[in-house]
Amino acid sequence: MAEQLDIDSDPFLQLLTDALRAGPTSPQWHEAVAKLREGGVAHKDEYELLINARANLEAGKEYRSVRPGPGFTRKVMENIDQPPPGRSGQRVSTVALIALTVSLVVVMVLAGAAFHLLGGSPSNEDLTALYSGSPVWSTVFETDGLATDWKVIGQLPIDFSKGMRLSGSASSAPATEPSGPIGGGIVRAQPIDADKPFMLEAVIRLQRGWGDLVPQVFVSDKPDFTDDTATSSHELVWMITGGNGRVATPDTQFVGSSEHVGDGQTITVRILVGRQSAKVQQGSNTLWEGGSQLAAAPRYVGVRFLRRTTEKKDIRRDAITVQSIRVVE
């Protein structure tokens, strides 16, 4: 029998602890297992080998918990797809099962933390009641035109006689216009109180030739809309970019994505906004939900078109038509 290993020393206890923290395939793990094997301690399962040895060391001493250290989850996940040793029908080892369980727990904890830190809902607000709420503002452009409580913004000319769409002069930009994007749209003149949940809903029809025109539905906490692009400095926006519905949060991050949007489609866009949280839907699909990032200030709502450049001249007037817009509380 090999010489009995002295496992009563603190350095070895520390090595065992480091091995369990670092996980399988780490240098600490291999070193600890090797020392135990050399000392005559035998067990076919390396994890139980280390656990049992450490339990013996801790007998009569204050317990110190073992937690996954940095890189533990990564190391475990890297080895999950590795084929098990021996015959293909061999039973999965205890170490693999325990490692997988620990990995999943750690991932769930980290995912929960990331959800709250990176835009997760900061409150228990329930916005579902807005679906059955009462419309407080409603405009059907094809029959109502533009009501007086809407304000026109931006430089891109808009017509409201047959739905909200480009006017006849919008497809032939004068030479004095800037070479960059220009926009035009409408914003509700009367803002919504910050403590009042609401749903902004717009129905938009797409036709052939809209690729250079970007429809946007927005909620802003600042009324500083520019004269050229009709955009504000802090807003939550739904738009179509790259052929897909996307969401831009107030910190200018793009989140969520819909299926590809094609010619001839009519889509319904909903932005639900609470005191702190928000949800953006395209049709029946939720593209994104989380903390709205909007300030505790009055909210300005509206729709607009953003043309990527004035160099393209062949945009059809009816390429994109906003058929209606309403606010539900």
C-alpha positions as CSV (number, residue, x, y, z in Angstrom):
1,M,0.0,0.0,0.0
2,A,1.3,3.4,-0.8
3,E,2.3,5.7,2.0
4,Q,-0.7,7.3,3.7
5,L,-1.2,10.9,2.5
6,D,-1.1,13.6,5.2
7,I,-4.4,15.3,4.6
8,D,-4.5,17.3,7.8
9,S,-2.5,20.2,6.5
10,D,-4.2,23.5,5.7
11,P,-2.4,23.9,2.3
12,F,-4.0,20.7,1.1
13,L,-7.4,21.7,2.3
14,Q,-6.9,24.9,0.3
15,L,-5.9,22.9,-2.7
16,L,-9.1,20.8,-2.5
17,T,-11.2,23.9,-2.1
18,D,-9.5,25.5,-5.1
19,A,-10.0,22.4,-7.2
20,L,-13.7,22.2,-6.4
21,R,-14.1,25.9,-7.3
22,A,-12.2,25.7,-10.5
23,G,-14.0,22.6,-11.7
24,P,-13.0,19.6,-13.9
25,T,-10.0,20.0,-16.3
26,S,-8.4,22.7,-14.2
27,P,-4.8,22.4,-13.0
28,Q,-6.0,22.4,-9.3
29,W,-8.4,19.6,-10.0
30,H,-5.8,17.4,-11.6
31,E,-3.2,18.2,-8.9
32,A,-5.6,17.4,-6.0
33,V,-6.8,14.1,-7.6
34,A,-3.2,13.1,-8.3
35,K,-2.1,13.6,-4.7
36,L,-5.0,11.7,-3.4
37,R,-4.3,8.8,-5.8
38,E,-0.6,8.8,-4.8
39,G,-1.6,8.7,-1.2
40,G,-3.7,5.6,-1.6
41,V,-7.1,7.2,-1.5
42,A,-9.2,5.4,-4.1
43,H,-12.6,6.2,-5.6
44,K,-13.7,5.9,-9.2
45,D,-15.6,9.2,-9.2
46,E,-13.2,12.1,-9.0
47,Y,-15.8,14.5,-7.6
48,E,-16.8,12.3,-4.7
49,L,-13.1,11.6,-4.2
50,L,-12.4,15.3,-3.6
51,I,-15.6,15.9,-1.6
52,N,-14.9,13.0,0.7
53,A,-11.3,14.0,1.3
54,R,-12.3,17.6,2.0
55,A,-15.1,16.4,4.4
56,N,-12.5,14.4,6.3
57,L,-10.3,17.5,6.6
58,E,-13.1,19.6,7.8
59,A,-14.3,17.2,10.5
60,G,-14.3,19.1,13.7
61,K,-13.5,22.5,12.0
62,E,-15.7,25.4,11.0
63,Y,-17.4,24.7,7.7
64,R,-16.4,26.9,4.7
65,S,-18.8,26.8,1.7
66,V,-17.5,25.9,-1.7
67,R,-18.8,28.2,-4.5
68,P,-18.1,28.1,-8.2
69,G,-15.2,30.4,-9.0
70,P,-14.6,32.5,-12.1
71,G,-14.7,30.5,-15.3
72,F,-16.3,27.5,-13.6
73,T,-19.4,27.6,-15.8
74,R,-17.4,28.2,-18.9
75,K,-15.2,25.2,-18.2
76,V,-18.1,22.9,-17.4
77,M,-20.0,24.0,-20.5
78,E,-16.9,23.4,-22.7
79,N,-16.8,19.8,-21.5
80,I,-20.4,18.9,-21.6
81,D,-20.3,18.1,-25.4
82,Q,-17.1,16.0,-25.0
83,P,-17.8,12.3,-25.5
84,P,-17.7,10.3,-22.2
85,P,-14.7,7.9,-21.7
86,G,-15.0,4.2,-22.4
87,R,-17.9,2.5,-24.2
88,S,-20.7,4.6,-25.7
89,G,-23.2,2.9,-23.6
90,Q,-21.4,3.7,-20.3
91,R,-23.6,5.4,-17.7
92,V,-23.1,9.1,-17.3
93,S,-20.8,9.8,-14.3
94,T,-21.8,11.5,-11.1
95,V,-19.3,14.3,-11.7
96,A,-21.0,15.1,-15.1
97,L,-24.4,15.2,-13.6
98,I,-23.3,17.4,-10.6
99,A,-21.3,19.7,-12.9
100,L,-24.3,20.1,-15.2
101,T,-26.6,20.9,-12.3
102,V,-24.2,23.4,-10.8
103,S,-23.7,25.0,-14.2
104,L,-27.4,25.4,-14.8
105,V,-27.9,27.0,-11.4
106,V,-25.1,29.5,-12.0
107,V,-26.4,30.3,-15.5
108,M,-29.9,30.9,-14.1
109,V,-28.6,33.2,-11.4
110,L,-26.5,35.2,-13.9
111,A,-29.3,35.4,-16.4
112,G,-31.6,36.7,-13.7
113,A,-29.1,39.4,-12.7
114,A,-28.5,40.3,-16.4
115,F,-32.2,40.6,-17.0
116,H,-32.6,43.3,-14.3
117,L,-29.3,45.1,-15.1
118,L,-29.8,45.1,-18.9
119,G,-33.3,46.3,-19.3
120,G,-35.4,43.8,-17.4
121,S,-38.6,45.1,-15.9
122,P,-37.8,46.9,-12.7
123,S,-41.2,46.6,-11.2
124,N,-44.2,44.3,-11.0
125,E,-46.3,46.4,-13.4
126,D,-49.0,44.5,-15.2
127,L,-49.6,46.1,-18.6
128,T,-52.0,43.5,-19.9
129,A,-55.1,45.5,-18.7
130,L,-54.3,48.0,-21.5
131,Y,-55.4,45.6,-24.2
132,S,-59.0,46.0,-23.0
133,G,-58.7,49.7,-22.1
134,S,-60.6,52.5,-23.6
135,P,-59.3,54.6,-26.5
136,V,-58.7,58.2,-25.5
137,W,-57.3,59.3,-28.8
138,S,-58.0,57.7,-32.1
139,T,-57.4,58.9,-35.7
140,V,-58.2,57.0,-38.9
141,F,-56.3,59.1,-41.4
142,E,-58.2,57.9,-44.5
143,T,-61.4,59.3,-43.2
144,D,-60.4,61.8,-40.5
145,G,-57.4,63.4,-42.1
146,L,-55.1,65.0,-39.5
147,A,-56.9,66.2,-36.3
148,T,-55.9,69.6,-34.8
149,D,-54.5,67.9,-31.7
150,W,-51.6,66.5,-33.7
151,K,-48.5,68.5,-34.5
152,V,-46.5,68.0,-37.8
153,I,-42.7,67.6,-37.2
154,G,-39.7,67.3,-39.5
155,Q,-38.7,68.3,-43.0
156,L,-40.1,65.4,-45.0
157,P,-43.5,66.5,-46.5
158,I,-46.4,64.3,-45.4
159,D,-49.9,64.0,-46.9
160,F,-53.0,62.9,-44.9
161,S,-55.7,62.7,-47.5
162,K,-55.5,59.0,-48.1
163,G,-53.8,57.8,-45.0
164,M,-50.6,59.3,-43.6
165,R,-48.0,58.9,-46.4
166,L,-45.4,60.9,-48.4
167,S,-46.7,63.9,-50.2
168,G,-46.1,64.3,-54.0
169,S,-43.1,66.6,-53.4
170,A,-41.3,64.1,-51.1
171,S,-39.9,61.9,-53.9
172,S,-38.1,64.8,-55.5
173,A,-35.8,66.4,-52.9
174,P,-34.6,69.9,-53.7
175,A,-30.9,70.6,-54.0
176,T,-30.9,72.6,-50.8
177,E,-31.8,69.6,-48.7
178,P,-29.0,67.9,-46.6
179,S,-27.4,64.8,-48.0
180,G,-28.1,62.8,-44.9
181,P,-31.4,61.4,-43.5
182,I,-34.5,63.5,-43.3
183,G,-37.7,62.7,-41.6
184,G,-41.3,63.8,-41.2
185,G,-44.2,62.8,-39.0
186,I,-46.6,63.8,-36.3
187,V,-46.5,64.0,-32.5
188,R,-49.4,64.4,-30.2
189,A,-49.5,68.0,-29.0
190,Q,-50.8,67.0,-25.5
191,P,-48.3,64.7,-23.7
192,I,-49.3,61.8,-21.4
193,D,-48.6,62.0,-17.7
194,A,-45.6,59.9,-16.6
195,D,-47.7,58.1,-14.0
196,K,-50.4,57.0,-16.4
197,P,-49.9,53.6,-18.2
198,F,-51.0,53.6,-21.9
199,M,-50.8,51.8,-25.2
200,L,-49.9,53.4,-28.4
201,E,-51.1,51.5,-31.4
202,A,-50.5,52.2,-35.1
203,V,-51.7,50.2,-38.2
204,I,-49.2,50.4,-41.1
205,R,-49.6,49.2,-44.7
206,L,-46.4,48.4,-46.8
207,Q,-46.3,48.5,-50.6
208,R,-43.6,47.9,-53.1
209,G,-40.7,50.4,-53.1
210,W,-40.4,51.2,-49.4
211,G,-36.9,49.9,-48.8
212,D,-35.3,53.4,-48.5
213,L,-38.1,54.7,-46.2
214,V,-38.1,53.7,-42.5
215,P,-41.5,53.9,-40.6
216,Q,-41.2,54.6,-36.9
217,V,-43.6,54.6,-34.0
218,F,-42.2,56.4,-31.0
219,V,-42.6,57.4,-27.3
220,S,-40.4,60.2,-26.1
221,D,-39.8,61.9,-22.8
222,K,-38.4,65.0,-24.5
223,P,-40.2,67.3,-26.9
224,D,-37.0,68.4,-28.6
225,F,-37.8,67.0,-32.1
226,T,-35.4,68.2,-34.7
227,D,-36.4,70.2,-37.8
228,D,-34.7,67.8,-40.2
229,T,-35.2,64.3,-39.0
230,A,-38.2,64.8,-36.6
231,T,-36.4,62.7,-34.0
232,S,-35.9,63.6,-30.3
233,S,-32.9,63.0,-28.0
234,H,-34.5,60.3,-25.8
235,E,-37.2,58.0,-27.1
236,L,-38.4,54.4,-27.3
237,V,-38.9,53.5,-31.0
238,W,-40.3,50.7,-33.1
239,M,-39.1,50.7,-36.7
240,I,-38.4,48.5,-39.7
241,T,-34.8,48.2,-40.6
242,G,-33.1,45.6,-42.8
243,G,-36.6,44.2,-43.6
244,N,-37.3,43.3,-39.9
245,G,-39.2,45.1,-37.1
246,R,-36.7,46.3,-34.5
247,V,-36.8,48.2,-31.3
248,A,-34.4,51.0,-30.3
249,T,-34.3,51.8,-26.6
250,P,-33.5,55.3,-25.3
251,D,-29.9,54.3,-24.7
252,T,-29.7,53.8,-28.5
253,Q,-29.4,50.0,-28.3
254,F,-31.2,47.8,-30.9
255,V,-33.1,45.0,-29.3
256,G,-35.6,42.4,-30.5
257,S,-36.4,41.4,-34.1
258,S,-39.4,40.3,-36.0
259,E,-39.8,37.9,-39.0
260,H,-39.0,39.5,-42.3
261,V,-41.6,42.0,-43.4
262,G,-42.7,41.9,-47.1
263,D,-44.5,44.0,-49.6
264,G,-48.3,44.1,-49.3
265,Q,-48.4,43.5,-45.6
266,T,-50.5,45.4,-43.1
267,I,-49.0,45.3,-39.6
268,T,-50.2,46.5,-36.2
269,V,-47.6,47.9,-33.9
270,R,-48.3,48.4,-30.1
271,I,-46.1,50.1,-27.6
272,L,-47.3,49.6,-24.0
273,V,-45.8,51.9,-21.5
274,G,-46.1,51.9,-17.7
275,R,-44.5,54.1,-15.1
276,Q,-41.2,52.2,-15.4
277,S,-41.6,49.3,-17.8
278,A,-42.6,48.9,-21.5
279,K,-43.4,46.3,-24.1
280,V,-43.3,46.5,-27.9
281,Q,-45.3,44.2,-30.1
282,Q,-45.6,43.7,-33.8
283,G,-48.8,41.8,-34.6
284,S,-49.1,39.1,-32.0
285,N,-45.4,38.8,-31.3
286,T,-43.6,40.6,-28.5
287,L,-40.3,42.0,-29.9
288,W,-39.1,43.3,-26.6
289,E,-40.1,44.1,-23.0
290,G,-38.2,45.5,-20.0
291,G,-37.4,48.8,-18.3
292,S,-38.6,51.6,-20.5
293,Q,-35.6,53.9,-19.6
294,L,-37.9,56.8,-20.0
295,A,-37.6,59.6,-17.4
296,A,-40.4,60.4,-15.0
297,A,-41.6,63.1,-17.3
298,P,-44.5,63.6,-19.7
299,R,-44.5,61.2,-22.7
300,Y,-44.9,62.4,-26.3
301,V,-46.2,59.9,-28.8
302,G,-46.3,59.8,-32.6
303,V,-45.3,58.2,-35.9
304,R,-42.9,59.3,-38.6
305,F,-41.1,58.4,-41.7
306,L,-37.3,58.6,-41.9
307,R,-35.7,58.6,-45.4
308,R,-32.2,57.3,-45.3
309,T,-30.8,59.7,-47.9
310,T,-32.0,62.4,-50.3
311,E,-30.1,60.9,-53.1
312,K,-32.7,58.2,-53.9
313,K,-35.6,59.7,-56.0
314,D,-37.8,56.7,-56.8
315,I,-39.8,56.3,-53.5
316,R,-43.5,55.7,-54.2
317,R,-45.9,58.0,-52.4
318,D,-47.9,55.0,-51.2
319,A,-44.8,52.9,-50.3
320,I,-45.8,53.1,-46.6
321,T,-49.1,54.3,-45.3
322,V,-50.1,54.8,-41.7
323,Q,-53.8,53.9,-41.7
324,S,-54.6,54.8,-38.1
325,I,-53.2,55.6,-34.8
326,R,-54.7,55.5,-31.3
327,V,-53.9,55.7,-27.6
328,V,-55.5,53.4,-25.1
329,E,-55.5,53.9,-21.3
